């Protein structure tokens, strides 16, 4: 689905490019016609002019024609470069485009028999906490109920806003009386899917494209629940991942920019967290979760760094808006 919208956007760009090139060629033809007509008129009068003046006029027109040709050439070269860049952009794809070949809007478990890679590096750098709340129940086996708890429960009050953890699209918007109650499943470009359970009300609609930090629902206690909380899951091709392997729940932010999924570890419900290859030699990275009212200046003071360093580490431009819940790398 991500590929569909990207191709549609690309087609719009290509149509615009064709229009631009067409306009340039039309302008070129009109200009050449005008120059040709002008030269014919001048040629008729050249017989009445001294030879030196005729040569001067020809030289001037030759220069003007050369300059015009250079301008047209430059414009066409720019259009050609833009076309090449668009082709390259079209070839670039998100991991989800390659991993998923279906879009099921009815069921969470929609990947029976799908081939899961042995390992896969997932970019989680754009993660935003779906809600501020302490952990009330961890991922893992529940001896009391004799079953696995495949997510992490976060405390909240009924009506609290739930936001999208990453940019993505709403795949499932449904109700499960004996389990999640009202719940959402979002698919993300990085290959992950996230699950949000026990909601009291939906905000996002089916198939809606959302951005990280965008409100998607209100928290509640629907379905099989003993009190208001958010049941939150990470899944990769249907395989659940322990959220604590990705999130530092004490700081409410990610542990690192990348999560290394391992099929073997996931199968045994004991996923291993590793740093991205580019960070392996730099030691543990530190992050800060943006809170309401904070600026780069206040965050820099709190974390003992500088505004320039924060901008560089997080690729932030001057004037960039800080979204509450966003994890900023501080070292």
Long-range contacts (C-beta under 8 A, 24 or more apart in sequence): 1-103, 1-169, 1-187, 1-207, 2-94, 2-96, 2-97, 2-169, 2-189, 3-93, 3-94, 3-97, 5-209, 6-90, 6-93, 7-90, 10-86, 10-89, 10-90, 13-86, 14-83, 14-86, 17-79, 17-82, 17-83, 17-86, 20-79, 21-76, 21-79, 24-72, 24-75, 24-76, 24-79, 27-72, 28-72, 31-68, 35-61, 35-64, 35-65, 35-68, 94-189, 94-190, 94-191, 95-120, 95-122, 95-189, 95-190, 95-191, 96-187, 96-188, 96-189, 96-190, 96-191, 99-191, 99-237, 100-187, 100-237, 103-171, 104-171, 104-172, 105-171, 105-172, 105-173, 105-206, 105-207, 106-172, 106-174, 107-172, 108-172, 108-183, 108-185, 108-195, 108-235, 109-238, 110-238, 111-237, 111-238, 112-238, 114-237, 114-238, 116-236, 116-237, 116-239, 116-263, 116-266, 117-261, 117-263, 118-262, 118-263, 118-264, 119-260, 119-261, 119-262, 119-263, 120-191, 120-236, 120-260, 120-261, 121-258, 121-259, 121-260, 121-261, 121-276, 121-277, 122-190, 122-191, 122-192, 122-236, 122-258, 122-259, 122-260, 122-261, 123-190, 123-257, 123-258, 124-166, 124-190, 124-192, 124-246, 124-254, 124-256, 124-257, 124-258, 124-259, 125-254, 125-257, 125-258, 125-327, 126-166, 126-167, 126-190, 126-212, 127-165, 127-166, 127-212, 127-246, 127-247, 127-253, 127-254, 127-327, 128-163, 128-164, 128-165, 128-166, 128-212, 128-213, 128-323, 128-325, 128-326, 128-327, 129-163, 129-165, 129-247, 129-252, 129-253, 129-289, 129-325, 130-154, 130-162, 130-163, 130-164, 130-165, 130-194, 130-196, 130-230, 130-232, 131-156, 131-160, 131-161, 131-162, 131-163, 131-219, 131-230, 132-252, 132-325, 133-160, 133-229, 133-230, 134-249, 135-249, 136-229, 137-229, 138-244, 139-240, 139-242, 139-243, 139-244, 140-242, 140-269, 141-269, 148-269, 150-233, 150-240, 151-195, 151-197, 151-231, 151-232, 151-233, 151-234, 151-240, 151-243, 152-231, 152-232, 152-233, 152-242, 152-243, 152-244, 152-247, 152-249, 153-229, 153-230, 153-231, 153-232, 154-229, 154-230, 154-232, 155-228, 155-229, 156-219, 156-228, 156-229, 156-230, 157-219, 157-228, 158-200, 158-218, 158-219, 158-220, 158-221, 158-228, 159-200, 159-201, 159-218, 159-219, 159-220, 160-218, 160-219, 160-228, 161-215, 161-217, 161-218, 161-219, 162-196, 162-199, 162-215, 162-216, 162-217, 162-218, 162-219, 162-230, 163-212, 163-213, 163-214, 163-215, 163-216, 163-325, 164-194, 164-204, 164-210, 164-211, 164-212, 164-213, 164-214, 164-216, 165-194, 165-212, 165-232, 166-190, 166-192, 166-194, 166-212, 167-210, 167-211, 167-212, 168-194, 168-209, 168-210, 169-207, 169-208, 169-209, 169-210, 170-204, 170-205, 170-206, 170-207, 170-208, 170-210, 170-216, 173-202, 173-204, 173-205, 173-206, 175-222, 175-223, 176-223, 177-223, 178-223, 178-224, 179-223, 179-224, 180-222, 180-223, 180-224, 180-231, 181-220, 181-221, 181-222, 181-223, 181-224, 181-225, 182-217, 182-220, 182-222, 182-223, 183-223, 183-231, 184-216, 184-217, 186-210, 186-216, 191-236, 191-237, 192-234, 192-235, 192-236, 192-241, 193-234, 193-235, 193-236, 194-232, 194-233, 194-234, 194-235, 195-231, 195-232, 195-233, 195-235, 196-230, 196-231, 196-232, 197-223, 197-230, 197-231, 197-232, 197-233, 198-222, 198-223, 198-225, 198-228, 198-229, 198-230, 198-231, 199-230, 212-323, 212-326, 213-323, 213-324, 213-325, 213-326, 236-261, 236-266, 239-263, 239-266, 239-267, 240-266, 240-269, 241-266, 241-271, 242-269, 242-270, 242-271, 245-271, 245-272, 245-273, 246-273, 248-287, 251-287, 251-288, 251-289, 252-289, 252-325, 253-287, 253-288, 253-289, 253-327, 254-287, 254-327, 255-285, 255-287, 256-285, 257-285, 257-329, 285-329, 285-331, 286-329, 286-330, 286-331, 287-327, 287-328, 287-329, 287-330, 288-327, 288-328, 288-330, 289-325, 289-326, 289-327, 289-328, 290-322, 290-323, 290-324, 290-325, 290-326, 290-327, 290-328, 291-324, 292-324, 294-322, 295-322, 296-322, 299-328, 299-330, 303-330, 303-331, 305-330, 305-331
